Amino acid sequence: MPYLGTPAHFMIELRRLNNETFTLNALMIEQVQAFPDTTITLLNGKKVVVKEKEQTVIEMATDFYNKIGLQQSLNKAGEGKDE
């Protein structure tokens, strides 16, 4: 069954370096890196620096993708597997 949540359900809650919380659309994440601060690059090229560790952001996004059934589709397509 497809995910029919509200737009807020497409968000993950994160903290900026100054502890300000904000929500980020998890579908917009292109990559997550540690420089050493965790930097999220969005599909539009914008970069966001957050307090959460790189692995935590990845887990939050993966949990969201699992919730909406996207991770299973990626795995079937071979995108979610190590090669």
Summary of the structure (lengths in Angstrom):
residues: 83
radius of gyration: 13.3
end to end distance: 29.3
largest distance: 39.4
contacts: 193
relative contact order: 0.18
helix: 36%
strand: 30%
